[in-house]
Structure formats: structure tokens, C-alpha cells
Amino acid sequence: MNDHKTTILFDFDGTLAETMMLIHTIFNRLSGVYGYRHFPEEEIEHCRHLSIHEFIEYYGIPVWKVPLIAIHARRLMHREMDRIHPPQGLVEALTQIHESGRYFMDILTSNRRKNVLKFLAQHKIGWFDEVESTHAILSKKRRVEKYIRQKGLDPANLYYIGDTTVDVESAKHAGARTVAVSWGLNTAEALAKANPDHLIDDPLQLLDIFPAV
């Protein structure tokens, strides 16, 4: 890989795709299957302030069930991906970043690869070299480290962009730089506690971090 280019690794759900309400719907659909309590819509804003560990405790989900629920939810999401759109301004920002020729862009997600590819095709977003999927929910640290090893990267030349404290903490532990986006799952206040290198509220602010000229 060209060491002169910065690599940008994106999370998918909540970062590139506005999936929060779909995830909410599916989470409730599965509550009877896995025995946790219903997630009222009026609690969404409260839960955006919680870490993943606080969330699963709040809803009474045993940790061992989390991977099972995630696998089931990913499968159900596939038939609903046509409903999902990118955040406003994101396509414009990523187009400029891609066309600059100064960056590599990949995706690392806990969603299914086929779900991501379906979304990218639907919205004609073809700038990502690779889409990698992980089953990890509570931490992506090992998966980010594996990505760094496979690509032969200097971690300081890798940015991971995500919308949760898990994304920020995982990338920081792996030595990568971090960009937290507040338009997804976690609020800006929750993300700030994870101490990301950058915290942004609008997709066009990506151009301040990754100038296209």
C-alpha cells in the first residue's frame, strides 16, 4: 500500500448509513425471541448517551446473547436496506475526498458485508476499495489491529471514523487516529468522553480533516 496516502476506515451503521431507526425496529422485533424488554421510542435519546455495555445492562440482555441477537438482526436488515439512506451531505463530502486521489477508503463494519454492498450499489457509492465485516460488537480492537497488519500500515496514518464509543475506543487501542461523528448512535457528549482525535457534527466537516485540495 502507498505509504504516502492516508487510509480512512469507515464504520457503516450510523456513520455511512442512517440505520438507527431500522435497528430500533428490529431490536424490538427480536425482544420476544431473546427475552429482553421492549425499547420504547421515547427512550432512544436517553440510550444515545449510553455505551454498549450500559445499553445491554439497561435492557437486561445477557452478554452471551449479544452475538446471537446481532447475527439475527443483520439477517433481518438485508430485506430492509432499500429504506436506508446516507446522511445529508455525506455523499458530497466523500466524492470530493475520493476524487482528490489522496486517500484510500475502506469499510469495517459489524453489519453483514452483503447488506453494505446492497446499500452502496443502491446509492451508487463506489469509492471503497474493500468492505470488511466483523462479528465483534463489544469491541473492534482486534479487528482494527488485524486490518493494520494485513495492510502493512503505520497506525498513525490510519483514521477510523465511527459513531459509537466502541468505534473510538477500539481504534485508539489499536493506535489509529479517530474521528467520531455525532449523527449516528451516540451523542456528541457520549463520544467526547471517549476522547476522539476529532468530533464532528456534519458530514461536510470531514473535508476539514481530509482536505480534497
N, C-alpha and C positions, 0 to 999 in steps of 0.2 A: 504494500500500500504506500502511496505517495506521502512521505512524512511532511511535505510542505503544505498539505491540505489539512484543515481541521475536520474532524469527524463529528457529526451531530447524530446522536442516537435518540430516537423519539419513543416515548410511551405512546400507546394508542388510545385506550378508553379515557375519555375526559380531556385528552391532550389534543389529538388529531380529530377525534370524533365525539360528538355530543351524545354520549350514550347513558348519561346519568339516569334519565327518567326511564329508559328501557331497562336498565339494570334494576331500578327500583321495582318496576312491574314484575320482572322475572323473579326477583328476590321474594316478593310476596307470593307469587305463584308457587314457589317451592317451599314456603314456610310449613305447610301441612305435611309435606313429604319428609322433611328433615327435623320437624319438631321444634322450631324456634318461633318466637312471637312475631305477629304481623308488624309491618313497618308503615305506620300512618304517614301520609304525605306531609302532614304538618310537622313531622319530626325531621324532615330532610335537612333543613337549615341547621338544626342542632347537631345532627350527625356529621355535617360537613366540618365541624370543629374537632371531631374525634379521630384519633389514629385508628388503624385497622384493628389493633389489639383491643382498644377501648370499645370499638364498634361491636366486635363479636362478643365481648363480655356484656355489653349493654343489651344485646338481643338474645343472650343466653345460648350462644352457639358453641358447642364443644370444639376445641381446636382441631381435633382429629376429623371432624366433619367438613372443615373448610375446603379441603381439596375436592371432596366429593360434590359439594354444592357448586364449586367453581366449574368443574367439568360439566355438570348437568346444565348450568346456566349458559356456558359457552355454546353448548349444542342447541339450546333453545334460541339463542341470539341469532343464529345463522338465518333463520327464516324471517327475521325482523330487520335485517340490516338495511333494507330498502328505505326504512323510516329515518335513518340516521344521516346527519349532515355534519360537515366540518364547521367549526366556529367561524363567525363572520370575520373576514379579514385574513384568515389563515392561508387560504389558497394564494391570495395575492402575495403575502409575505414569503411563502415557501417557493413560489415561482421565481421571485427575484433572487432569493438565496441560491436556488438551483442554477439559474441562468448565469449567475456570476462565475460559475466554474471554480469557485474557491473552496468548496466544501464537499465532503462525502456525506450522504444522508442515508441512514438505516432506521429500522423499527425493531424494538424489542418490547414484546407485549405478553401479558398473561392471558390474552384472548387467543382464540384459535387463529392459526395462520389463514385458513380459508375464509374466515369472517373478515379479516383485514383486507385480503386480496379482493374480496367482493366489494367492499367499501371503496377501495382505491380505484377499481375499474368503473364503478358506478359514477364516481366524481371526476374521472379522467385525471387522476393524480398519479403520474408515472415517474416520479423523480427518485424513488428509493431503490437503492441497489439490492438490499436484502430485507426480508421480513422474517424475524426470528421470534419464535414463541417459547414461552416457559410456563410450566405448571406452577411455579412458585407464586404464592400470594402474599405471604407474610414478610418475605424479603427476597429481593432480586440480586443481592450482593454477589453470590456465587455465579449467577448467570452473566452479570456485567463483567466480572473478572474473567470468565471464560471467553467472552466476546473480545476483551482486550488481548488475551493470549492468542486467540485464533487470528486476530488481525495484526498482531505484532505491533500494537500501538503503545506509544507513550501515554499513560493515563492522563497526563496533564494536557494532552492535545485532544482529549475526548470530552464532549459535553453530552450529558444526559438530560433530556427535557421531559418532565413529568408533572402530574397534577396531584400527587399524594406525598405524604411524609415518607412512605415506604420508598418511593422513587428517589427522593432526595437522599435519604439515609443510606440506601443501597449503593448509589453511585459514589457518595462521599467515602464510604468504607472501601470501595474499590479504587479510590484515588482519582476518580474522574471529577470534572467540574460539573456544576449542577445549575439548571435553570428550572425554577418552579413556576407553574402557571396557575393563576387563581380562578380560571374559568371552568375548571373541572370539579373533581370531587371535594378536595379540601379547600377551606377558605384561606385567604392570604394570611390571616392571623395564625392558623394552624401550621401553614407551610413555613412561616417565618421562624417558628420555634425549632424547626429542623436546620435552620441556618444555611440556606442555599446560597450559592455564589451570586445568583440573580433571582429576583422575584418580579414577575411581570403580570399585568392585568389585561393586556390587549395583545392579540397576535402580531400586530404590526410593530410592537416593541422588540420582536425578535430581530428586526433589521438594525436596531441599535447595538445588539450583541454580535450579530453576524452581518456586518455591512456588505452590501452587494456591489459596491464600487470602491 
